[in-house]
Amino acid sequence: MDYPSVFAAFWLGSVYGSFLNVVIHRLRREESLVRPGSRCPHCLKPIAWYDNIPILAWLALGGRCRLCRGKISSRYPLVEAAAGLMSAGLALRWAALPVWWVFASAVACGALLAVALIDWDTFLIPDELSLGLLAAGLLVSPWNPYYADASWTLAVWWSGRGALAGFAMAWAVAAIGEAIFKKEALGGGDVKLLAGVGAWAGATGAFDCLMLGSLAGSVYGVRLVLAGKAKRSDPIPFGPFLAAGAVFNFFRLLPLGWPLVKP
């Protein structure tokens, strides 16, 4: 893929990231994603289109609202940049495939980014995102490169089997963890999220995601405890680590899922 195409993927991804900022801010509050339009979180005045250009507008305004000079969080351009980088990376990873697959996988990765940040802030994963990923994974399964050797019907079956495997693994971890530690080890949102991951990456991908997420979450938790910033009994959101493992799946499936039948 040539550099202009990769740059276009980055720019379109950053525009999508701008929308993701709206999703992250409003979905957890059960607000409309359409109305009102983008507005300053301080003065609530509408933001002009030229002040809403991803990344560049925030930099040009010094991270402040043009009207009230209230400070705008750096999370906004970082989300836009992250969505742009994921889109560009996917464009490179799947350069041999039709562009619409890059689009579909970029949309899914953006949803995972929103999941990560919403769960980080609230310890909740909206069903609109987790179940939306599940439905979308089933819908696009006939064109999923991880199911490339299968017929359409078999691809849908593999996707559904992956969703069931992800759900079952997460549910088992939740049940065993609660029995051992006498408290919730995995939330219902995490269980549904792993089902969505399985729909996109199969049983192997769901297992990979669970292992990678568990490793990353454990490292983060141990680091907090050693630094004296948390106690062993303090909960940490697991969704961000699962989401990171799921995004990794879109670039590569590891053999962690062996002896599970691929995909």
Secondary structure, 3 states (H helix, E strand, C coil): CCHHHHHHHHHHHHHHHHHHHHHHHHHHHCCCCCCCCCECCCCCCECCHHHCCCCHHHHHCCCECCCCCCECCCHHHHHHHHHHHHHHHHHHHCCCCCHHHHHHHHHHHHHHHHHHHHHHHHCCCCHHHHHHHHHHHHHHHHHCHHHCCCCHHHHHHHHHHHHHHHHHHHHHHHHHHHHHHCCCCCCHHHHHHHHHHHHHHHHHHHHHHHHHHHHHHHHHHHHHHHCCCCCCCCCCCCHHHHHHHHHHHCCCCCHHHCCCCCC
